[in-house]
């Protein structure tokens, strides 16, 4: 694809967008800046050492931030470029154009098992060994890859994609455009047991899991249903691989949960919450709108809207940074205290 044709497909590019086509190279793919080669597209984000990075770049075309010096440097090296406010977002759109996805054609594989009471929409694809249970509903243009399993009474709105070996348990409800990746389990029984004199008595898990529109669930992640009520994941929320979401959890819209996050039952997340890798939320913990927990934080109480917390137990990030800086000084501080004690006792 010619660079000029690619630019015409990017939403942020207008006739006034600064650019230099530099021969309008034919692009065959894309790569990170330090690995890009001839015939490939790359991008630069605002930050340090950009000039040095661009000087070593071998890409045929780059998406730049609005920096006249970088533009001059790219033109001097014969690299085609366009300057955009958000080069990373434009690069994501470019990848869609350079490497378009090819979804399977509509149809039902002969080995798929579909209960007679299930309802299938138009233009669905059911791959080999897919199972669709009783009273399940599969919306228009849904794709179920090989060995995906829908238990009874599962409902998928239009445009969902369920990857191989993902499992949706009874009563799960998915909004439009949801994606569930391989090995993920949605709607499994929550961890509910009542202690008795003779041992643990199982609490029946009769609730359901609801994924609102545009939710994406990564490989190997699990979202449990509660004993009553629902576990609800807000629209546009993105869940990484190996995340566990306990029974009765609710999240707002547009949250991002990184790998190995664990959220205990009844926790509540507002809109736009970010949980970095290996964050743990205790039972009924609360994260306010747009709050952030950095990697390996342990949240036990309530985090206010817009707050950033770190550490275990989680404390305000700035305080945690000060504590971390002091940690390496503890041996010297301990030595100084011992010296003071000896001086006092002398």
C-alpha positions in Angstrom: 0.0 0.0 0.0 1.3 3.4 -0.9 2.0 5.8 1.9 -0.5 8.3 0.4 -3.2 5.7 0.2 -2.6 4.7 3.8 -2.8 8.3 5.0 -6.2 8.7 3.3 -7.5 5.9 5.6 -6.4 7.5 8.9 -9.1 9.4 10.8 -6.8 12.2 12.0 -5.4 13.0 8.6 -6.9 16.0 6.9 -5.9 18.0 3.8 -4.0 20.3 6.1 -2.0 17.6 7.9 1.8 18.3 7.5 3.5 15.6 5.4 6.3 14.8 3.1 5.6 11.8 0.8 9.2 11.5 -0.2 8.5 9.4 -3.3 5.4 7.8 -1.8 7.0 4.5 -0.7 5.1 1.2 -1.0 4.6 -0.1 2.5 4.4 -3.9 3.1 4.1 -3.8 6.9 5.0 -2.0 10.1 7.5 -2.4 12.9 8.8 -0.7 16.0 11.1 2.2 15.4 14.3 0.4 16.3 13.6 -2.6 14.2 11.8 -1.1 11.1 13.4 -1.7 7.7 12.8 -0.6 4.2 9.2 -1.0 3.1 7.9 -0.6 6.7 6.0 2.0 8.6 6.8 3.1 12.2 6.0 6.0 14.6 7.5 8.2 17.2 5.8 9.4 20.4 6.7 12.6 22.1 9.6 12.0 24.5 13.3 12.1 25.0 16.0 11.2 22.5 13.6 11.4 19.5 16.2 12.9 17.2 18.6 10.1 17.9 15.9 7.5 17.4 14.9 8.9 14.1 18.5 9.2 13.0 19.0 5.5 13.4 15.6 4.6 11.9 15.6 2.6 8.6 11.8 2.7 8.0 10.4 4.0 4.7 7.8 6.1 6.5 7.1 7.4 10.0 4.2 9.0 11.8 5.6 11.9 13.8 4.4 14.2 16.6 4.0 17.8 15.5 7.7 18.7 15.9 9.2 20.9 13.0 12.8 19.7 13.8 11.8 16.0 13.6 10.0 16.8 10.3 13.1 18.5 8.9 15.3 15.6 10.0 13.0 13.0 8.4 12.9 14.9 5.1 16.7 15.3 5.1 17.0 11.5 5.4 14.5 10.8 2.6 11.9 9.3 5.0 8.3 9.9 4.2 6.3 11.3 7.2 3.1 12.8 8.4 2.8 14.8 11.6 -0.2 14.0 13.9 -1.2 14.9 17.4 -1.4 11.2 18.4 1.0 9.1 16.3 0.3 6.0 18.4 -3.4 6.1 17.7 -2.7 6.7 14.0 -0.3 3.7 14.0 -3.0 1.5 15.4 -5.3 2.5 12.6 -2.5 2.0 10.1 -2.0 -1.6 11.3 -5.7 -2.3 10.6 -5.1 -1.2 7.0 -1.7 -2.9 6.5 -2.8 -6.2 8.1 -6.6 -6.4 7.7 -8.3 -9.2 9.7 -10.0 -11.9 7.7 -12.9 -13.3 9.8 -14.2 -16.8 8.8 -17.1 -16.9 6.4 -20.6 -17.4 7.8 -21.6 -21.0 8.1 -22.0 -23.9 10.5 -19.3 -26.7 10.6 -20.7 -30.2 10.3 -19.2 -31.1 13.7 -20.8 -28.2 15.6 -23.5 -29.2 18.1 -26.4 -26.8 18.3 -29.4 -27.5 20.6 -32.7 -27.4 18.6 -34.0 -24.7 21.0 -31.0 -22.4 20.4 -31.5 -19.3 18.2 -28.9 -18.3 15.7 -28.8 -14.9 14.0 -27.8 -14.0 10.4 -24.3 -14.6 9.1 -23.0 -16.4 12.1 -19.9 -18.7 12.0 -19.7 -21.8 14.1 -16.4 -23.6 13.8 -15.5 -27.2 14.3 -16.7 -28.8 17.5 -18.5 -25.7 18.8 -21.3 -26.4 21.3 -24.3 -24.2 21.6 -26.6 -25.1 24.5 -30.4 -25.1 25.0 -32.1 -21.7 24.7 -28.9 -20.0 23.9 -29.0 -17.0 21.6 -26.3 -16.1 19.1 -26.7 -12.7 17.5 -26.1 -11.6 14.0 -22.5 -11.8 12.6 -21.1 -13.6 15.7 -18.1 -15.8 15.3 -17.5 -18.9 17.4 -14.1 -20.4 16.7 -13.3 -24.1 17.0 -14.4 -25.8 20.3 -15.9 -22.7 21.8 -18.7 -23.7 24.3 -21.9 -21.9 25.1 -23.8 -23.4 28.0 -27.6 -23.3 28.2 -29.3 -19.9 28.2 -26.3 -17.9 27.1 -27.0 -14.8 25.1 -24.6 -13.1 22.6 -25.6 -9.8 21.0 -24.5 -9.0 17.5 -20.8 -9.0 16.4 -19.3 -11.0 19.3 -16.3 -13.2 18.8 -15.6 -16.2 21.0 -12.2 -17.8 20.5 -11.2 -21.4 20.6 -11.8 -23.2 24.0 -13.5 -20.3 25.6 -16.4 -21.3 27.8 -19.5 -19.3 28.6 -21.5 -20.7 31.5 -25.3 -20.7 32.0 -27.0 -17.4 31.9 -24.1 -15.3 30.7 -25.1 -12.2 28.8 -22.7 -10.5 26.3 -23.4 -7.1 24.7 -22.5 -6.2 21.1 -19.0 -6.5 19.9 -17.6 -8.4 22.9 -14.5 -10.6 22.4 -13.6 -13.6 24.6 -10.2 -15.0 24.0 -9.0 -18.6 24.1 -9.3 -20.4 27.4 -11.3 -17.7 29.1 -14.2 -18.7 31.3 -17.2 -16.4 31.8 -19.9 -17.1 34.3 -18.3 -20.0 36.2 -19.5 -20.5 39.8 -18.3 -18.0 42.3 -16.3 -19.2 45.3 -19.1 -19.4 47.8 -19.1 -21.8 50.8 -20.7 -21.6 54.2 -18.7 -22.9 57.2 -20.6 -25.5 59.3 -19.7 -27.9 62.1 -19.3 -30.7 59.6 -17.4 -28.7 57.0 -18.0 -26.3 54.1 -21.6 -26.1 52.7 -21.7 -25.0 49.1 -23.7 -21.8 48.5 -25.6 -22.2 45.2 -24.4 -19.7 42.6 -27.6 -18.8 40.8 -26.7 -15.3 39.5 -25.3 -14.4 36.1 -22.4 -12.5 34.5 -23.1 -9.5 32.2 -20.6 -8.1 29.8 -21.7 -4.8 28.4 -20.9 -3.7 24.8 -17.3 -3.8 23.6 -15.8 -5.8 26.5 -12.7 -7.8 25.7 -11.6 -10.7 27.9 -8.0 -12.0 27.6 -6.8 -15.6 27.4 -7.2 -17.7 30.6 -9.2 -15.0 32.5 -12.2 -15.9 34.6 -15.3 -14.0 35.6 -17.4 -15.6 38.3 -21.2 -15.5 38.7 -22.6 -14.7 42.2 -25.0 -16.6 44.4 -27.7 -14.0 43.5 -27.7 -11.0 41.3 -25.0 -10.3 38.8 -21.4 -9.7 38.1 -21.3 -6.8 35.6 -18.4 -5.6 33.5 -18.9 -2.1 32.1 -18.9 -1.2 28.4 -15.6 -0.9 26.7 -13.6 -2.5 29.6 -10.5 -4.4 28.5 -9.3 -7.4 30.5 -5.8 -8.8 30.0 -4.7 -12.4 30.2 -4.9 -14.4 33.5 -7.2 -12.0 35.3 -9.7 -13.2 37.9 -12.9 -11.3 38.7 -14.8 -12.7 41.6 -18.6 -13.0 42.1 -20.7 -9.9 42.4 -18.0 -7.5 41.2 -19.1 -4.5 39.2 -17.0 -2.2 37.0 -17.8 1.0 35.3 -17.2 1.9 31.6 -13.8 1.8 30.0 -11.7 0.2 32.7 -8.4 -1.5 32.0 -7.2 -4.6 34.0 -3.7 -5.8 33.3 -2.4 -9.4 33.6 -2.7 -11.3 36.9 -5.1 -8.8 38.5 -7.3 -10.5 41.1 -10.5 -8.9 42.3 -12.4 -10.4 45.2 -16.1 -10.7 45.5 -18.3 -7.6 45.8 -15.6 -5.1 44.8 -16.7 -2.0 42.9 -14.8 -0.1 40.2 -15.9 3.2 38.8 -15.5 4.4 35.2 -12.0 4.5 33.6 -10.2 2.6 36.4 -6.8 1.2 35.7 -5.4 -1.7 37.6 -1.8 -2.5 36.6 -0.2 -6.0 36.6 -0.8 -8.2 39.7 -2.9 -5.7 41.6 -5.2 -7.3 44.2 -8.5 -5.9 45.4 -9.9 -7.2 48.7 -13.5 -8.2 49.2 -15.8 -5.2 48.7 -12.9 -2.8 48.0 -13.9 0.4 46.0 -12.0 2.2 43.3 -13.4 5.6 42.3 -13.7 6.9 38.8 -10.4 7.3 36.9 -8.4 6.0 39.9 -5.2 3.9 39.3 -3.5 1.2 41.2 0.1 0.6 40.2 1.7 -2.9 39.8 1.4 -5.3 42.7 -0.7 -2.9 44.8 -3.0 -4.4 47.4 -6.3 -2.4 47.9 -8.2 -3.1 51.0 -10.5 -0.1 51.4 -11.7 2.7 49.2 -9.7 4.7 46.7 -11.1 8.1 45.8 -11.8 9.3 42.3 -8.7 10.2 40.4 -6.3 8.9 43.1 -3.2 6.9 42.2 -2.1 4.3 44.8 0.8 2.0 45.1 2.2 -0.6 47.5 0.8 -3.1 50.0 -1.4 -2.1 51.6 -2.0 0.6 49.0 -1.1 4.1 49.9 -1.0 7.4 47.8 1.6 6.9 45.1 3.7 10.0 46.1 4.0 8.7 49.7 4.9 5.2 48.4 7.7 6.7 46.3 9.1 8.5 49.3 8.9 5.3 51.3 10.6 3.3 48.6 13.4 5.9 48.5 13.8 5.6 52.2 13.8 1.8 52.2 17.4 1.6 50.8 18.5 3.9 53.6 17.2 1.7 56.4 20.5 0.0 57.1 22.3 3.3 57.5 19.4 4.7 59.7 19.5 1.6 61.9 23.3 1.9 62.3 22.9 5.6 63.2 20.2 4.7 65.8 22.5 2.1 67.4 25.3 4.6 67.6 23.0 7.1 69.3 21.9 4.4 71.8 25.5 3.5 72.6 26.4 7.2 73.0 23.4 7.6 75.3 24.3 4.6 77.4 28.0 5.5 77.7 
